[in-house]
Every structure is written in structure tokens, then in C-alpha cells.
Amino acid sequence: MKRSHWLWLHRCVGLVLAGFLLVAGLTGSLLAFYRPLDEAFAAALLKAPQPVGAVALDPLVVRERLLRRHAGLRIDAVPLSVEPGRSLAFLVQAAPGAAAALAIDELYVDPWTGRELGGRLWGDPAQGRVNVMPFLYRLHYALLAPSWGRTVLGLVALLWSLDCLVGAYLTLPLRMPRREGPLVRQGRGWWARWRQAWCVRRGAGYRSTVDLHRAGGLWLWALLFVIAWSGVSFNLAPVYRPVMAALLGPWEAAALPQAAGLADGVEPDWPAARAHARALMAAAAGAAGIAVGREESLALDRGAGTWRYVVHSDRDVGPQRGQSTLLFDAVNGALLAVQWPTGQQAARTATTWLTALHTGRVGGLPLRLLLAATGLVVAMLSVTGALIWARKRAGRRCLRHAGALRPPVSRAAGMDWWGDTAGAGRPTVENRRR
């Protein structure tokens, strides 16, 4: 394809993506600080100061208390890690046969006293400020419509990833004709000319808009591509996984036998399941030479008949929530799978790092600030791209109008209708201004 074709494609794809990326960029700049902002908006739910000398309650004991208080409640996921000054969040749902549906899906409890702090239906704006950040999160990753919004944004991320490559190519300077060789020796070589693409000239107007669009994309190109491609991993796994498997090798380990679902009315022994999970994890980590840290969660999948036990280990990236996962049969306790975030499969390791960079789980405050700034840059690129397209479109209309009014010029005379020598293929600055 010719460069002009890639430029046309870049403009068309950018115009299609502009609205989506504007929303994703602005919301993403806020989500870089999701935790502190969520605590500010929902402090009554999320904060639980630790009394002097108090010891945290066992989360499984708290779960049992909640189930005794609320007969129509089901809790199949329990957080096992208690953070100082922060409440425990339980995902809740209505038990089979419950009289009415629940108005919440998260219930917050003080881990020091067991007192219920309240709940929220995650992401529902009707509940007010407690859902400001969950609402922005839902808007960012699924356009408030998980049924189809995630697929749409997955396609947007895929097109954006490809467009990042095209955009980078278009910033490269054109090859200079041989007759301009002396100019190269005067300091206008390829690198000297490409360096101009990284600069924004002073002043306002269309030229500065072009510079902002081009230089903004270049300076943050690597992070923009990481965010775009990791967005594909979040929302478009049927495309992401085969590509990563082709590049880095098999995505998953060999499939292990699956468990059967639990029969209706069967309530497993949660403390026994946790004890068994700890033993399985200790054996698996010891065999692999992995150091296991804090526990994160224990969850029951009743349909699949499996337990999911998550811890933080030295295979996790960053100090935040761990992703080292162990699956075992809920009926006979047989080990089904152990998944380490890094060091097990190249594709999984790369994905862990990509998603950690996307969400700011590594790098601390500097990376979160950079992510917030990048979100604003994404919004700026969307706006400037649309402005450039509008200016080009207006210019083409003016040229077509001028061509309709101007008498034809014979190409035999070696001139095109712009008045340039034939084959120049581009209007002069003077004609563009008319």
C-alpha cells in the first residue's frame, strides 16, 4: 500500500474511534486513582478504623454471621485479607427461593467489630456518590452495557492497537530524492527530519494542532500501545489469546479433569475448604520454589463444583492484590490447576505485565500519574484528530469548488489544474489558502 492509502486508513479509523477513545481517556485518567477516589466518595462503606488493641475477626466467621442475620442471602466469595483501616467487602446474591431480589450486590462489614456498614449495587448511579467510581469503571470497560459494550470496546482496542502502528509509520519522514543529497549533508538527514515530528511549534492554529496530534502520540507511543493491546486482553480474549499463543507459545497448561457441579442444597464446609486449600498451595509452592505471602480470597463456583483459592506470592507483580490461583474439586478435594501470574507460561507472564501496567498495579504513584496524564493525552489525540479531519475535509471542498470555477488547463502544456508542474500531486500553499 502507498503511504497515502495508510494515511487515509489512519484518518478513517481515527474518526471512528474518536468518540470511544475520548470517553475511555477521560475516565481512565480518573481510574488511575480509583482506590483513593472511591474511598473519598464512599468513605462510610470502605473505611473501618482499627480500635486500639483490636484483632480482626476471621472473615469466614463474619460470613457465617451475615448468613444468620439475612436468611435470603448467599455469599460464595470471601475476602481473606484484612487491611488496616479498611472494611471487608462481600459479594452477595439472593439465595434460591428468596422472597425478593437484593437491592445490593456488595455488603461492607467492619472486620474489627463485625458491624455492617452498608451496601451498594456496584456501579448503579441511582445510589448516589458511593457509586461514582464504580460507575466510571463500568463506563470505561463496558460502556455501561456488559452484554455488548465489552465486545465493542474490545474491537475498539484492537483497531486502536493496529492504528498505533500505522500512526507511528506515518510520522516517519519521506525519503528525499537523490537530487536533494546536498541538503542531507547540511543537517537535514533522515534523523534530523524525523526529530521535527517530536516537537510542537509555538503559536495557535492548525499547524499547532497537527504538531500536538503527532508529537503527543510519539512521546507516549509505547504506553499507548500497551494500553490498547491490554484492552484487547480484557475485552476480546478470542482474538488476544491466539495472537499471544502464536507469538509466545501455548497460553494454558494441559487441561485437567473438570469437577461436577454441586447438588442443590449442599452447603460445603468453608473452614475445611480453606484448610485444604492452604495445604494444596503450600505443596504446590514448595514444589515450584515459590514463596507464598498473604491470602487474598476463597470462592466457590457451585455450577462447576470447584473452589478458587487466591494468594499473593513472589510470582505476582506489584504489592497490590495477588493473582496466584489454585483450583480444586469441591467434592473430593482433588487439585485441578495451579496458575502463577508469571514464570509459568510466556504468554501469561506478558499478559500479567501488560494488565498491571494498564491498571497501575506496578510503579506506584509515578506510574499512576503517568497513566492519568496518558488518559488526557488520549482524549487530546481524539479531539485533535477530529479537528484535522474536519480541516482537511473543508480544504477538499474548497479545492473542488475552485476546480469547478477555474477553466480547464491543458495537461499537454505540462501543467495540472493547481498550476503546478504535472505530477507534483499536491496543491501549493497559496492555492490551499484560497
N, C-alpha and C positions, 0 to 999 in steps of 0.2 A: 504493500500500500504506500501511496505517496504521503508525504508529510501533510499536505493539505487535507487528505482524507482523515488522517489521525486527528487533525485539528477540528474538523467538522464533527467527528465522533466525540471528541472531548467536550465540545460545546453542547451537543445534544444530550449526552449522558449527564453532564453537569447541570443542565437545565432541568432534567427530570428529577435529579437527586436534590436539588437546591432546597426545596421546602422541607424534606425529611431531615437533611443534614443540619438545617437551621435549628429545628426542634431538638435534634439529638445533641448538637453542640451546646446550646444554651442549657439544656437540662443536665448534660454531662458535666459542665463546669460546676454546677451545684452539687451533683452527686459525688464529686471528688471529695467532698466533705460531708458525706451522708451521715456518718455517725454523730459528729458533734452537732450538726444541724437538727438531726432527728431528736437528739437529747434536748435541744433547746425548745423545739416545738412540742415535744411530748414528755416533758420532764416528770410530770405526775405519774406516768406509766413506767418510764425507763430508769428513773433514779431511785435508789434504795440505800440511804446512808447506813453504814455498819455501826451499830451501837458498840460502845467500848466493851471489849472483852467478849463480844458475841461470837458464836460459832455458827457457820452456815448449816442449815438443815440439809439432810440428804434429799436431792431432787426427786428420788423415787418415793420417798415419804411424802413430799409435797404433792406429788401426783396422786397418791392414794387419798390424801385429804381432799383434794379437789373433786375426785370422783365420788367421795362420800357426800360432799356438800351438794353436788349437782348430779342428780340421778340420770339426766338425759345427756350426759357429756361422755365423749370418747377422746382419749389422749393417747395417740400411738407414737409420739415422738417426744423425748425428754432431753432437755439440755443438761449435761452432766458437769459443766464447768461453771463455777460461781465467781464472778468478777467483783472485786470490792466496789461498793457504791452503786452497783447496777442490779436491777431486778432480773428474775428468771422469766423467760418468755416461753409459754407453752402453746403449741399449735393444737387447737381444739376443733372438734366437729360434733355434730349431733349423733348420738348413738342410734342404732337401728330401733325403730319403734318409738322414737322420741315424739312427744306431743307436738312440738313446734320446732321450726328451724331456728338456728342460732343467729343472733344479730352480730356476732363477732367470730373471728377465726384465730385470734391471738388473745391469750389471757396472761396478765403480768402479775407476778407474786413476789413479795418481799422475801428473799431467801433467808433472812435472819429471824423473822417472826412468823412467816407463813401467811401473812395478811395479804388478801387480794387487793391489788392496786387499780384494777380495771382492765378493760379490754378494748380492742378495736377490730374492725373489719378492714384488713390491711389494704390500703390504697383507696378506700371509699372517701371521696371529698366531702360527702354529706356529714361526716362526723367531725368536721372542723379541722383545727390546726394540728391535731395529733396525727393526721394523715397527710400533711403537706409533703414530706419527703417520700413516703411510700407512693403517693400519687405521682410525683415527678419520676420516680423509679419506674412505675408501670408505663407512664408516657414514654420514657426513654427506651425501654426494651421491647414494648409490645403495642405502643400507640393506644393503650387502654383497652385493647381487644386481643387477649391472648389467643383466641381461636384462629385469627388470621393475621393479626398485627405482627406476631413474631416472624411469620413467613415473609411478610412484606419487608420488614426491616432486615431480615436475612438476605433477601435479594438486593436490597439497597446496599448492604455492606459488601456483598460480592461485587456489584458493579463499581462501588467506590474503590475496592481493592484493585480492580483492573484499571480503573481510571487514574489511580495514583501512579501506576507505571506509565500510562500514556502521558499524563501531565508532566512527569519527570523528563520523559523523552522530548517533549515539546519545548522545554526550557533550554535544551542544548542548542548552541549556535549552529547556523547553517555553515556548510563547508564553503570556504571562499574560493572563487575562481583563481586559476593559476596566475592570471594577469595581475592579480592584486597581491602577488607574493611580496613585493617591497613593503606593503603595509604590515605584513606579519613580522618582518624584521624591525619595524618601527614600534613594536609593542602591542600589536593587535592580533596576536596569535589566538588559538582556539581557547586556551585557558583564560586569557585576558578578556576575550569577548564573553565567555560564559560567566565570568565574575560579575559582569553588569547585571545578570539576571538575579543576583542575590541582593541587589541594592534597591532602595526606594528613594527616588529623587524627591527633593523638596518641592513644595507647592501643591496646589489642588488641581482638580481636573481629571480628565480621562487618563492621561499618562500615569498619574499617581495611582489611579485605580488599578491599572494594569500591573504596575510595579508591586502594589500591595498583594494582589492576587498571586503573582508569580513568585515573589520573594517569600511571602508567608508560607506558601506550600513547600518551598525548597528548604527553608530553615527548619521546619518541623516535619519534613517528609518521612523520616524513619518512624517517628512516633505516630504520625497519621496512618501509615501503612499498618503498623502493629494494631492500632485501634480498629481499623477497618477489617483486617483479616480475623482478629479475635472476635469481632462482631459476627462474622460468619460462623465461628465455632459455637457461639451462644445460640444462634437462631436458625442455622441452616446446616445441621450436622450431616444430612445425606450428601452434601457437596463437600463439606470441610473434611470429613474423615477419610474418604477415598483419596483426596488430594494429599493429605498428610501421610497416609499409608504408602502412597506411591513415592513420595519424596523421602520418607524417613523409616519406612518399614512397617510391619504389622502393627495395627492400632491396639488390639486387645490380645490377651493371652488366650490359650486354648480354652474353649468353653467347658465349663464344669457342669455336672448334673444339676438340674433345677429342682427345687423343693416343690411340694404340693401345697396348695392353699390351706389355711386353717379352716376347720369346720365352724359353722355358725355357733355362737355362744361359747366358744372356747376362749378362756382368758389365761394366757401363759403367765408363768412366774417371772416377773420382771427382775427382782434381785438375783434369782438363779441365772437368768439370761445374762445379766451384767457380769456376774462372776465367771460364767463360762466364756464370755467374750474377752474378759481380761486374760484368762488362761490361754485362749487361742492366739490373742495378739502377742502375748509375751513369747510364746513358742515361735510364731512366725517372725517376729522382730529379732529374736535371738538367732534364728537360723540364718537370717539375712545380715546380721551385724548392724541392726538399726536401733538407735536409742529412741524410746517412746517417752513422750512427755505427758502433758495433761490430757484428760479425757474431754471429748467435745460433746458427743450425743449418742443416744441409743434410740433406734427407731424400729418399729415393727411394720412390715408390709404384709397385711393379712391375706391379700389376694395371692401373692407369690409364696407366702409361707416362709419368709426369710427375716432375719434380724440384720440390721445395718449398724455397725459399731464404728464410730469415728474418733480418732485421736489426733494429737499433734505430735509429729515425730521430726527427726532431723532430715527426713526426706521432703518436708514441707518447705516452701519458700516464704520467708517473712514470718514475723512473730504473731500474726493475726490467726484467725480461725484455721485449724488444721483440716487436711483433706485425706489423711491416711485412713483407709477404709477397709473393714473386714466384713464379709458376708457369711452367714452360716444358717443352716436349716433350723427353722423354728420348732420342728417336731422332734428330730433326733439329734440336733446339735452338730451335724456334720459340717465341716468347713467347706464353703463353696468357692470363695475367692478372696484374695488379698490384693488391694490396689494401692500402690505407693505413688504419690504425685510426681516424683522424679526418680530417675535411676533404674526404672523397670523397663520402660519402652521409650524409644527416642521420640515418637510422636506424642506420647502422653507428657513427657518431660517438656517438650517445646510448647505444648498447649498450656501446661501449668504456668510457664513463664509468661506466655502471651496474655493469658487471662489475668495473671497477677499484675502485670503492667497496666492492663486496661482498667482494672478496678482499684489500683493504688495500694495493693496489699504489700508491696515491697517499696523500698526507697524512702519511707517515712514522709515527713512534711514536704521536703523539696519536690518529690515526685507528685504529691497531691497538688501542690501549687502549679507545677508544670502541666498537669492534666487539666486543671481549671483554666489555665491560660490557653491550652490547646483547644478546649471546648469553645472558647471565644474566637479563636483563630478559625475553627471550622465554620462557625457562624459568619465570620467576616468573609471567608472564601466563598461561601454560598451567595452572600449579598453582592460581592464584587463580581463574581462570575455572572450573575444575572444582569448586573449593570453593563458589563462588557458585551454580553449578548444583545441587550437592548440597543446599545450604541452601534454595534455592527449592523443590526437589522435596520435601524434608521438610516445608516450610511448607505446600505444597499438599495433602499427605497429611493434615496436621493439620486443615486447613480442611475437607477433605471429611469427615473423621471427625466434626468438630464439627457440620457441617451435617446429618449423618445422625442425630445425637443430639438436635439442637435442634428444637423444634416449629416447624412452618411459620408464617411471618408473612405476613399478607395484604398483597400489593403495593397493594391498593386503599387501604390506610392510608397509602401514600406512603413505606413503609419496605422496604428489601431485607433479605435474611436475615442480613447482618452487623450490622444495627441502624443503618445509616447511612441518610440520605435516599436515596430511589430515584434511581438514575442516577449516584451517586458512583463506583461501579465499582471500589472498592478498599477492602480491609479497613482498619480503624483499627489504630494501633499496639498498643492494648490487646488487640484480638482476635488480632493476629498473634502476640502473646506467649503466648497460651493454648495 
